[in-house]
């Protein structure tokens, strides 16, 4: 309960102070605005670069997975071709 009362008193005093020192508050806001823009822009650039790196990494992993799948299919095709060769040789031997 005391926290609620303290919060209400702080909010009222803050509102009164803001009314009396409005010009000083706006001076601070004017001075801080370019800094906020600069920091926000730097953060956006960082997040953008990180997103691009993630996308490249995901694409590389996807390509590696496709390559591995293709290699497995090639191995299966080679094994099947070998099996057909063996059957063909057996058929040739049995006819002779």
C-alpha positions in Angstrom: 0.0 0.0 0.0 2.8 2.4 0.8 4.4 1.7 -2.6 1.1 2.7 -4.3 0.9 5.9 -2.3 4.6 6.7 -3.0 4.0 6.1 -6.7 1.0 8.4 -6.8 3.0 11.1 -5.0 5.9 10.7 -7.3 3.7 10.9 -10.4 2.0 14.1 -9.2 5.3 15.7 -8.3 6.7 14.7 -11.7 3.7 16.2 -13.5 4.0 19.5 -11.5 7.8 19.6 -12.1 7.2 19.0 -15.8 4.8 21.9 -16.1 7.1 24.3 -14.3 10.3 23.2 -16.1 8.8 22.5 -19.5 11.5 24.5 -21.4 14.3 22.8 -19.6 12.7 19.4 -20.3 12.4 20.2 -24.0 16.1 21.3 -24.0 17.0 17.9 -22.7 14.8 16.2 -25.2 16.3 18.2 -28.1 19.8 17.3 -26.9 19.0 13.6 -26.4 17.0 13.1 -29.7 20.0 13.0 -32.0 21.8 10.6 -29.7 18.7 8.3 -29.6 18.5 8.4 -33.4 22.2 7.5 -33.7 22.0 4.7 -31.2 18.7 3.4 -32.8 20.2 3.5 -36.2 23.3 1.6 -35.1 21.1 -1.0 -33.4 19.1 -1.4 -36.6 22.3 -1.8 -38.7 23.6 -4.4 -36.3 20.3 -6.4 -36.3 20.1 -6.1 -40.1 23.7 -7.5 -40.5 22.9 -10.3 -38.0 19.8 -11.2 -39.9 21.7 -11.3 -43.2 24.3 -13.6 -41.6 21.6 -15.9 -40.2 19.9 -16.1 -43.7 23.3 -16.9 -45.3 24.0 -19.6 -42.7 20.5 -21.1 -43.1 20.9 -21.1 -46.9 24.3 -22.8 -46.6 22.9 -25.5 -44.3 20.1 -26.0 -46.7 22.5 -26.4 -49.6 24.6 -28.8 -47.6 21.5 -30.9 -46.8 20.5 -31.0 -50.4 24.0 -32.0 -51.4 24.1 -34.8 -48.8 20.7 -36.0 -50.0 21.9 -36.0 -53.6 25.0 -38.0 -52.6 22.8 -40.6 -50.8 20.7 -40.9 -53.9 23.8 -41.4 -56.1 25.0 -44.1 -53.7 21.7 -45.8 -53.9 21.6 -45.6 -57.7 25.2 -47.0 -57.9 24.2 -49.9 -55.6 21.1 -50.6 -57.7 23.2 -50.4 -60.9 25.7 -52.9 -59.4 22.9 -55.2 -58.5 21.5 -55.1 -62.0 25.0 -55.8 -63.4 25.3 -58.9 -61.2 21.8 -60.1 -62.3 22.8 -59.5 -65.9 26.0 -61.5 -65.5 24.1 -64.3 -63.8 21.7 -64.4 -66.7 24.5 -64.5 -69.2 26.3 -67.3 -67.3 23.1 -69.3 -67.1 22.4 -69.1 -70.9 25.9 -70.3 -71.7 
